[in-house]
C-alpha cells in the first residue's frame, strides 16, 4: 500500500507542473500505481498517470470538490495548458473564496481527497492481484445489515438512476426553496423524477406533467408562487407514471437556497437534516391514511449535486435524521440511491461502525450467515438460522437453537450447543461439551472428546 504522504506530495507536483508536463515531472509512486492498472500494458507512463488521475478525480463523486480537483490539476475541459496560477484562481471561484484562502484551506482538502482516491485505487489493485480473482462489476443493490440501538436494521443502497427504483413507497427529491423544478431533459434527481413521472404518448410526446403541475398547484394554494419557502419545507405529490413501478409518493424537500444574481445554490447541512426529519413526520402521517400503509422511503444525497455539498457532508446530515427516526423505534424500510459506486462505497464505509457482526450475539439477526469464518470466542448465538459453511468455531459458548449449520469445520471447544438441528458435514468437533438433543448429525467425522451429547438421533454416516 503506497504511503499517503508520498502520494500527496506527487499530486502537489502535478498541480504545479500541470498535465502537459507530466513526462517531465518526477512521480514514481503515481507511475507505479498506474502501471498496475489492467489497461496499462504498453502505455506510456505519462498517459497512464493521466488516466489514473482522471479515475481518482471521478471517484470523488461530483459536486464542488470534484470540480475544484479538475481545475486544480488541469483535467477540466480546456484547462490542460493553463498556468498553475490560473488553475488555482478558477478552483477558488468554485468555492467562492479568495485565491489566498483557497491556497491555505480548500486546496489542501482537494488535493488530500485526490490522494485518498489514489491510495484506494492502489489498494483495490493489490487485493485483485493477491486473490487472483478478476475484477467484477460491483452490485447495483447493496443490503447493509446494521445493529442500531439494540435492534437489527437493514438499509438498502441502490446504485443507479433514481427513475429505475421499483416498489419503494416514497422517493425524496431535493428542491430549491421556490419548488421550481428544472427542465425535464436535465440530469438532476428532481429533473429525472419529473421526466419519469410525466405521462407521454406512444411517440414520447408530453401529455401530462404530473409532478410539475402538482407542485405549482401546491404553491398556488399556499399563496407562495414566486415567493421562497423556508428551507426544510416538504411538499408531497403523487408519483405520476412512476406508480406503475410501485413508487407511490414523491416528497420534495426544499434544501437549496438560490444565490442572488447567480446560477448557484447554497445548501446548509442543518436544512438537510431538518427536511429529512419532516419527511419522516409526513411519512408517518400519510401512512396512517393510506391503504396499504406506506412503509418504505428512499433518499438521495440531498444537496450533493448543484448544491455543492460534499457527499460525506450530505450523508452525515441525512443520517442524523435517519438514525434519530430509527432510534425512536420506527420500522421504516430505509433506502438510499446514488448514481456512482464511489458514493455507495462511501456510504458503506460510513455505516461500517454499525455493521451487524457475522457471528456473536446473533439473537434476532436470523438468516443467511453463510460463509462465516473464525467464530472463536463467540458467546450466546441463540436463534441463528442457516449459518452456512462456518470454519474454525472454536470457543463458541451457548449456541442454543442453531439450525442448519452446514459444513462446519474445526468446532473444538464449543460448549453448551443446545438443541442443534441438521449439523450434517461437521468435521473435527473435538472438545465439544453439552451438545444437548442433536438431531440429524449425518456425516460427522472425528468427534473425539465430545461429552454429554444426550438425545442424539439419526447419527448415520459416523465413521
WOKA-V849722 format. One record per pair of residues at least 24 apart in sequence whose ideal C-beta (glycine too) atoms are under 10 Angstrom apart, sorted by the first residue. I is the first residue (numbers start at 1). J is the second residue. Records with the same first field share a line. If there is no record, write none. Layout:
I=J ; J
//
This chain:
1=119 ; 120 ; 122 ; 123 ; 126
2=29 ; 30 ; 32 ; 33 ; 115 ; 118 ; 119 ; 121 ; 122 ; 123 ; 126
3=29 ; 115 ; 119
4=112 ; 115 ; 116 ; 118 ; 119
5=115
6=30 ; 115 ; 119
7=33 ; 56 ; 111 ; 112 ; 114 ; 115 ; 116 ; 117 ; 118 ; 119 ; 122
8=108 ; 111 ; 112 ; 114 ; 115 ; 116 ; 118 ; 119
9=111 ; 115
10=49 ; 115 ; 118
11=53 ; 56 ; 69 ; 72 ; 73 ; 110 ; 111 ; 112 ; 113 ; 114 ; 115 ; 117 ; 118
12=72 ; 107 ; 108 ; 111 ; 114 ; 115
14=49 ; 50 ; 53 ; 72 ; 73 ; 74 ; 75 ; 111 ; 114
15=69 ; 72 ; 73 ; 74 ; 84 ; 87 ; 88 ; 91 ; 107 ; 110 ; 111 ; 114
16=84 ; 87 ; 88
17=73 ; 74 ; 84
18=73 ; 74 ; 75 ; 79 ; 80 ; 81 ; 82 ; 83 ; 84 ; 87
19=46 ; 49 ; 50 ; 53 ; 54 ; 73 ; 74 ; 75 ; 79 ; 80 ; 81 ; 82
20=46 ; 50 ; 74 ; 80 ; 81 ; 82
21=46 ; 74 ; 81
22=46 ; 47 ; 48 ; 49 ; 50 ; 53 ; 74
23=47 ; 49
25=49
27=52 ; 53
29=115 ; 118 ; 119 ; 122
30=56 ; 118 ; 122
32=122
33=118 ; 119 ; 121 ; 122 ; 123 ; 125 ; 126
34=118 ; 121 ; 122 ; 125
35=125
36=121 ; 122 ; 125 ; 126 ; 128 ; 129
37=121 ; 122 ; 125
38=125 ; 128 ; 134 ; 135
40=125
50=74 ; 75 ; 80
52=117 ; 118 ; 121 ; 122
53=114 ; 117 ; 118
55=117 ; 118 ; 121
56=113 ; 114 ; 115 ; 116 ; 117 ; 118 ; 119 ; 120 ; 121 ; 342
57=110 ; 113 ; 114 ; 117 ; 118
58=117 ; 340 ; 342
59=113 ; 114 ; 116 ; 117 ; 118 ; 120 ; 121 ; 340 ; 341 ; 342 ; 343 ; 345 ; 346
60=110 ; 113 ; 114 ; 116 ; 117 ; 310 ; 311 ; 340 ; 342 ; 343 ; 346
61=113 ; 117 ; 301 ; 304 ; 310 ; 311 ; 312 ; 314 ; 338 ; 339 ; 340 ; 341 ; 342 ; 343 ; 344 ; 345 ; 346
62=301 ; 304 ; 305 ; 306 ; 308 ; 310 ; 311 ; 338 ; 339 ; 340 ; 342 ; 343
63=94 ; 301 ; 303 ; 304 ; 305 ; 306 ; 307 ; 308 ; 309 ; 310 ; 311 ; 313 ; 314
64=91 ; 94 ; 95 ; 96 ; 106 ; 110 ; 264 ; 304 ; 306 ; 307 ; 308 ; 309 ; 310
65=94 ; 95 ; 106 ; 109 ; 110 ; 113 ; 114 ; 304 ; 308 ; 309 ; 310 ; 311 ; 312 ; 313
66=94 ; 110 ; 113 ; 114 ; 310 ; 311 ; 342
67=91 ; 93 ; 94 ; 95 ; 110 ; 308
68=92 ; 93 ; 94 ; 95 ; 102 ; 106 ; 107 ; 109 ; 110 ; 111 ; 113
69=94 ; 107 ; 109 ; 110 ; 111 ; 113 ; 114 ; 117
70=94 ; 110
71=110
72=102 ; 106 ; 107 ; 110 ; 111 ; 114
73=110 ; 111 ; 114
94=264 ; 308
95=308
96=259 ; 262 ; 264 ; 266 ; 308
109=310
113=310 ; 312
117=342
120=342 ; 345 ; 349
124=345
137=341
138=341 ; 344 ; 345
139=341 ; 344
140=164 ; 341 ; 344
141=335 ; 344
142=336 ; 341 ; 344 ; 345 ; 347 ; 348
144=334 ; 336 ; 344 ; 347 ; 348 ; 351 ; 352 ; 354 ; 355 ; 356
145=351 ; 354 ; 355 ; 356 ; 357 ; 358 ; 365 ; 367 ; 368
146=323 ; 326 ; 334 ; 351 ; 352 ; 353 ; 354 ; 355 ; 356
147=353 ; 354 ; 355 ; 356 ; 357 ; 361 ; 364 ; 365
148=322 ; 323 ; 326 ; 327 ; 351 ; 354 ; 356
149=323 ; 326 ; 327 ; 328 ; 329 ; 354
150=327 ; 329 ; 364
151=326 ; 327 ; 329 ; 331 ; 364 ; 365
152=356 ; 362 ; 363 ; 364 ; 365 ; 366 ; 367
153=322 ; 323 ; 326 ; 331 ; 332 ; 333 ; 334 ; 351 ; 354 ; 356
154=333 ; 334 ; 356
155=319 ; 322 ; 326 ; 333 ; 334 ; 335 ; 336 ; 347 ; 348 ; 351 ; 354
156=296 ; 298 ; 333 ; 334 ; 335 ; 336 ; 337
157=334 ; 335 ; 336 ; 337 ; 338 ; 341 ; 343 ; 344 ; 345 ; 346 ; 347 ; 348 ; 351
158=298 ; 300 ; 335 ; 336 ; 337 ; 338 ; 339 ; 344
159=336 ; 337 ; 338 ; 339 ; 340 ; 341 ; 342 ; 343 ; 344 ; 345 ; 347
160=337 ; 338 ; 339
161=187 ; 189 ; 192 ; 196 ; 337 ; 338 ; 339
162=188 ; 189 ; 190 ; 192 ; 193 ; 196 ; 242 ; 247 ; 250 ; 298 ; 300 ; 337 ; 338 ; 339
163=189 ; 192 ; 193 ; 194 ; 195 ; 196 ; 197 ; 241 ; 242 ; 245 ; 247 ; 337
164=192 ; 196 ; 245 ; 337
165=193 ; 196 ; 239 ; 242 ; 245 ; 246 ; 247 ; 296 ; 298 ; 335 ; 337
166=242 ; 244 ; 245 ; 246 ; 247
167=245 ; 246 ; 247 ; 248 ; 296 ; 333
168=239 ; 242 ; 245 ; 246 ; 247 ; 248 ; 249 ; 294 ; 295 ; 296 ; 297 ; 298 ; 333 ; 335 ; 337
169=239 ; 246 ; 247 ; 248 ; 249 ; 283 ; 286 ; 287 ; 290 ; 292 ; 293 ; 294 ; 295 ; 296 ; 297 ; 298 ; 332 ; 333 ; 335
170=236 ; 239 ; 247 ; 248 ; 249 ; 250 ; 251 ; 279 ; 280 ; 282 ; 283 ; 286 ; 287 ; 294 ; 295 ; 296 ; 297 ; 298 ; 299 ; 332 ; 335
171=196 ; 197 ; 239 ; 242 ; 247 ; 248 ; 249 ; 250 ; 251 ; 252 ; 296 ; 297 ; 298 ; 299 ; 300 ; 335 ; 337
172=234 ; 249 ; 250 ; 251 ; 252 ; 253 ; 275 ; 276 ; 279 ; 280 ; 283 ; 297 ; 298 ; 299 ; 300 ; 302 ; 318 ; 335 ; 336 ; 337
173=197 ; 211 ; 215 ; 235 ; 237 ; 250 ; 251 ; 252 ; 253 ; 298 ; 299 ; 300 ; 302
174=252 ; 253 ; 254 ; 255 ; 256 ; 265 ; 267 ; 272 ; 275 ; 299 ; 300 ; 301 ; 302 ; 303 ; 304 ; 305 ; 306 ; 307 ; 314
175=215 ; 229 ; 233 ; 234 ; 235 ; 251 ; 252 ; 253 ; 254 ; 255 ; 256 ; 275 ; 302
176=228 ; 229 ; 231 ; 252 ; 254 ; 255 ; 256 ; 257 ; 258 ; 265 ; 267 ; 306 ; 307
177=224 ; 227 ; 228 ; 229 ; 230 ; 231 ; 232 ; 233 ; 254 ; 255 ; 256 ; 257 ; 258 ; 265 ; 271
178=215 ; 219 ; 224 ; 225 ; 226 ; 227 ; 228 ; 229 ; 254 ; 256 ; 257 ; 258
179=212 ; 215 ; 216 ; 218 ; 219 ; 222 ; 224 ; 225 ; 228 ; 229 ; 233 ; 235 ; 237 ; 252 ; 253 ; 254
180=212 ; 215 ; 216 ; 219 ; 225 ; 226 ; 228 ; 258
181=209 ; 211 ; 212 ; 215 ; 216 ; 252
182=306
183=212
184=209 ; 211 ; 212
186=306
187=305 ; 339
188=300 ; 305 ; 306 ; 307
189=300 ; 301 ; 302 ; 304 ; 305 ; 337 ; 339
190=215 ; 250 ; 252 ; 253 ; 256 ; 300 ; 305 ; 306
192=300 ; 339
193=237 ; 239 ; 240 ; 242 ; 247 ; 250 ; 252 ; 300
194=240 ; 250
195=240 ; 241
196=239 ; 240 ; 241 ; 242 ; 245 ; 247 ; 250
197=237 ; 238 ; 239 ; 240 ; 241 ; 242 ; 243 ; 247 ; 250
198=240 ; 241 ; 242
199=240 ; 241
200=241
207=241
208=240 ; 241
209=240
210=237 ; 238 ; 239 ; 240 ; 241 ; 242 ; 243 ; 250
211=237 ; 238 ; 239 ; 240 ; 241 ; 242 ; 250 ; 252
212=237 ; 240
213=237 ; 240
214=238 ; 240 ; 250 ; 252
215=250 ; 252
218=252
228=254 ; 257 ; 258
229=254
230=254 ; 257 ; 271 ; 274 ; 275
231=255 ; 256 ; 257 ; 266 ; 267 ; 268 ; 270 ; 271 ; 272 ; 274 ; 275
232=268 ; 270 ; 271 ; 272 ; 273 ; 274 ; 275 ; 276 ; 277 ; 278 ; 279
233=271 ; 274 ; 275 ; 278
234=274 ; 275 ; 276 ; 277 ; 278 ; 279 ; 280 ; 281 ; 282 ; 283
235=282
236=279 ; 282 ; 283 ; 285 ; 286
246=296
247=296 ; 298
248=286 ; 290 ; 292 ; 294 ; 296
249=282 ; 283 ; 286 ; 287 ; 290 ; 294 ; 297
251=275 ; 276 ; 278 ; 279 ; 280 ; 282 ; 283 ; 286 ; 297 ; 298 ; 299
252=279
253=278 ; 279 ; 282 ; 299 ; 300 ; 302 ; 303
254=278
255=302 ; 303 ; 307 ; 309 ; 314 ; 317
256=302 ; 303 ; 305 ; 306 ; 307 ; 308 ; 309
257=307
259=308
263=306
264=306 ; 307 ; 308
265=303 ; 305 ; 306 ; 307 ; 308 ; 309
266=303 ; 307 ; 308 ; 309
267=302 ; 303 ; 304 ; 305 ; 306 ; 307 ; 308 ; 309 ; 313 ; 314 ; 317
268=303 ; 307 ; 309 ; 317
269=302 ; 303 ; 309 ; 313 ; 314 ; 316 ; 317 ; 318 ; 320
270=317 ; 320
271=302 ; 303 ; 307 ; 317
272=299 ; 301 ; 302 ; 303 ; 304 ; 307 ; 309 ; 313 ; 314 ; 315 ; 316 ; 317 ; 318 ; 320 ; 321
273=302 ; 316 ; 317 ; 318 ; 319 ; 320 ; 321 ; 322 ; 324
274=317 ; 320 ; 321
275=302 ; 303 ; 317 ; 318 ; 321
276=302 ; 317 ; 318 ; 319 ; 320 ; 321 ; 322 ; 324 ; 325
277=320 ; 321 ; 322 ; 324 ; 325
278=321
279=321 ; 325
280=321 ; 322 ; 324 ; 325 ; 326 ; 328 ; 330 ; 332
281=325
283=325 ; 330 ; 332
284=325 ; 330 ; 332
287=332
294=332 ; 333
295=331 ; 332 ; 333
296=332 ; 333 ; 334 ; 335
297=322 ; 325 ; 332 ; 333 ; 334 ; 335 ; 336
298=333 ; 334 ; 335 ; 336 ; 337
299=334 ; 335 ; 336 ; 337 ; 338
300=335 ; 336 ; 337 ; 338 ; 339 ; 343
301=336 ; 337 ; 338 ; 339 ; 343 ; 346 ; 347
304=338 ; 343
305=339
310=346
311=338 ; 340 ; 342 ; 343 ; 346 ; 347 ; 350
312=343 ; 346 ; 347 ; 349 ; 350
314=343 ; 346
315=343 ; 346 ; 347 ; 350 ; 351
316=350
318=347
319=347 ; 350 ; 351 ; 354
323=354
358=387 ; 390
359=384 ; 387 ; 390 ; 393 ; 396 ; 399
360=384 ; 396
362=387 ; 399 ; 401 ; 402
363=401
366=401 ; 403
369=402 ; 405 ; 406
370=406
371=406
372=406 ; 408
373=409
374=410
375=399 ; 408 ; 411 ; 414
376=410 ; 412 ; 413
377=413
378=414
379=415 ; 416
380=416
381=417 ; 418
382=418
385=421
386=422
389=425
390=426
391=427
392=428
393=417 ; 426 ; 429 ; 432
394=428 ; 430 ; 431
395=431
396=432
397=433
398=434
399=435 ; 436
400=436
401=436
403=439
404=440
407=443
408=444
409=445
410=446
411=435 ; 447 ; 450
412=446 ; 448 ; 449
413=449
414=450
415=451
416=452
417=453
419=455
420=453
421=457
424=460 ; 461
425=461
429=453
//
